[in-house]
Amino acid sequence: MVAKYTIIGCGHVGLELARRWAEAGHAVTGTTTTPGRVPELLKVCAGAVVLRGADQEAVARAVEGADAVVLTVSPRLSKAFDAASRVAEYADTLIASARVAVAAHPRVVFTSSGSVYGSGTGPLIDETAPTTGDPDASPRSFVAAEQVVLGSPGGAVLRIPDIYGHPDDLDYPARVRFAHERLGGSVPFAAEALLYRIDYRDAAAALDFVVTEGLTGVVNGYPDEVTPPTNAEFFGAICAAEGLPGLTYRGEIRMPEVPVTSSRLRGLGFRFEH
């Protein structure tokens, strides 16, 4: 059956999802905040719209007639490393976009973050684990956006970890060099957090699965076959290999320090391929 979908925020994951759906014969409208990316989107999508997720009128037009709306918006990287900068950026990009999308359409799937769990409690984190009360703008805004989406009968939230693998993205040694060159070697994350990662293609496939299987509520999209190293272990090894000093971890954005399970997603038949 041919469906019509709107993807708000066609970054690496959103555009890969659009590609999957277009190849399956579905009609996809993709959005971007950057006019120069429209030709790139039109190579994949049936339609491309320039808008911000918080623009009510533009979003309402973009989702008209859609069977589902996927929200894959991301705060700007330049605003992610400073606690004060995160406040307005995350509220506008995440919370406002969620409110507008839910007001415009009954079926919204929101791409969220494991930061909503904070450092985690118990021996294993599943979808029933409590969300954090951490006041930092990142987890606070993701939690608030989730609550908006989950308040809709057709709302679903896919929580995913760090995205990697796209050829245009920075690899991890480049990220470490960026941290030293631009941030003085100081990062807002915690040293003991487990560095879970998901390939952008698996993230898109998981969103596809949530939408096409009609899932609602919270779903973890964490590759969980092996418990990953901590930030300190993983990035420490890169720093040593690159001949760089170790990073300083400010611990402002807490991520799970105990294993995360995606048993719900896998139990329904999904498999991580990359």
Secondary structure, DSSP 8 states (H G I E B T S, - for coil): ---EEEEE--SHHHHHHHHHHHHTT-EEEEEES-GGGHHHHHTT-SEEEE--TT-HHHHHHHHTT-SEEEE-----GGGSSSHHHHHHHHIIIIIIHHHHHHHH-S-EEEEEEGGGGTT--SS-B-TTS------SHHHHHHHHHHHHHHTSTT-EEEEE-EEE--TTS--HHHHHHHHHHHHTTEEEE-TTSB--EEEHHHHHHHHHHHHHTT--EEEE----SS---BHHHHHHHHHHHHT----EEEEEE---SS-B--HHHHHTT-----
